[in-house]
Amino acid sequence: MYPIDSVQNIVTSWWEKCSSKELKKGSLIYAFVPHVDQVPITLTPKGRKEAERHDKAIVYITPLRIKDYRPKENLPVAALSLNEGELWTAYRAKKRPCLVLVTEQPKVDDELRRDMPRKLTSPTILVAPYYGADKDGKRAGYNPQLVERIRHAEYPQFLLDQLPIGGPKESILRFDHIQPVGSHYYAYEHSGYSLSDEAVELIIDDWLKWLLYGGLPSDSFLLDYQREIISIYG
């Protein structure tokens, strides 16, 4: 049961169990997604661990400052080869529940993919990850006052939810962490749940418009909800 002041109460149905594992907008999946740090990390090969071995190297891990970056010599290490203008970055990643926002796009005809790397047109899906809001011994969680303001739809980048898969009591969907995930079934796992069509159409679609365009349509149910919350809670 959602609190009475939750945006989920706008619709008659929120999470629904799926009869099919086919992906659609609103599907709840699991995927390994990176932690997005303010300062990225780069891997810099400094030399081979053994002079005659080309499959092992000594690597330094350092902050990546884009203005200070200068191309490094590409050492002959088989596992760390680079093309011109490339570098290695490193991220911590965690298996998280994610909401599918864009499913696989139309396939490019094989005839049009000739004489080019296939990765240039390989399909992806776009997802937004969830983060546990609760404070416990395993996670720092979110400030309860911030959680309340997120519940009241004050921030276009955050949406508070209760996932039907166990885990934290409340989770925060981060629209500002929308990212691609490979469409191959190795890259994700379906949870067996999806948002209702009504939830996607009335809430998620308008929330994305809010994030991307800085405002909500005048006929949005979400805008009516915000006005009601302001009238009650100030």
C-alpha positions, 0 to 999 in steps of 0.5 A, spaced: 500 500 500 502 506 497 502 512 502 496 517 501 500 522 498 504 518 493 503 519 486 502 512 484 495 513 487 493 517 481 492 511 477 488 505 478 493 500 477 501 501 478 505 494 478 502 488 474 505 481 474 507 479 466 504 473 463 510 474 458 517 476 459 517 480 452 520 487 453 516 493 453 516 500 455 515 499 463 518 493 464 522 492 470 528 488 469 535 487 472 541 489 469 548 491 471 549 498 471 555 503 473 555 507 479 556 514 476 561 518 479 562 525 478 570 524 477 571 518 472 577 513 473 581 511 467 586 505 467 593 507 464 598 501 462 605 503 465 608 497 462 608 489 461 609 485 468 613 480 464 617 483 458 616 477 453 608 477 455 603 481 451 597 479 455 599 482 462 600 489 464 601 493 470 596 498 470 595 505 474 588 507 476 587 515 476 582 520 476 580 522 469 580 530 468 578 531 461 582 538 460 588 535 463 588 528 458 593 527 453 594 521 449 598 516 452 603 511 448 599 505 446 603 499 449 603 492 446 598 489 451 593 484 447 588 485 452 589 493 453 590 495 445 586 502 443 585 505 437 586 513 436 583 517 441 581 512 445 582 510 453 580 505 458 575 507 463 573 503 469 566 503 473 564 499 479 557 496 477 551 493 481 546 489 479 540 493 480 532 493 478 531 498 472 525 501 468 525 500 461 523 506 457 525 505 450 525 498 447 529 495 441 529 499 435 527 497 428 533 493 426 538 496 420 538 491 414 544 487 413 545 490 406 546 497 410 551 494 415 556 491 410 563 494 410 562 497 417 563 495 424 556 491 426 557 495 433 555 501 430 548 499 429 547 494 434 541 495 438 540 497 445 534 498 450 534 505 454 533 504 462 533 508 468 535 504 475 532 504 482 536 505 488 534 503 495 531 509 499 532 506 506 537 507 511 540 500 514 546 497 515 548 495 508 546 502 504 547 509 506 540 511 504 536 517 503 535 523 508 527 522 510 526 529 509 528 528 501 524 522 501 518 526 502 519 531 497 521 526 492 514 522 494 511 529 492 514 530 485 518 536 487 524 533 482 524 531 475 530 526 476 527 522 482 521 518 483 519 514 489 516 507 488 515 501 492 518 495 488 514 488 487 520 484 488 522 485 495 528 488 497 528 496 500 521 498 502 522 504 498 526 505 492 528 511 488 528 511 480 533 516 477 531 519 471 537 522 470 541 516 470 538 513 463 543 509 460 543 504 454 543 496 456 544 491 450 538 488 448 541 481 448 538 476 453 545 476 456 545 483 458 538 483 462 533 479 466 526 480 466 523 481 473 516 478 471 513 485 473 511 491 469 508 498 470 500 498 467 499 501 461 495 507 465 501 508 469 506 509 463 501 513 459 499 518 465 505 518 469 512 516 466 511 519 459 509 526 463 515 525 468 520 524 462 517 530 458 518 534 465 525 532 465 527 533 458 523 540 457 523 543 464 515 543 465 509 539 464 503 539 459 497 543 462 492 537 462 497 533 466 495 528 471 501 529 474 501 537 474 494 536 478 497 532 483 503 537 484 497 542 485 493 538 490 500 536 494 502 544 495 495 546 497 495 540 503 502 541 505 504 547 502 
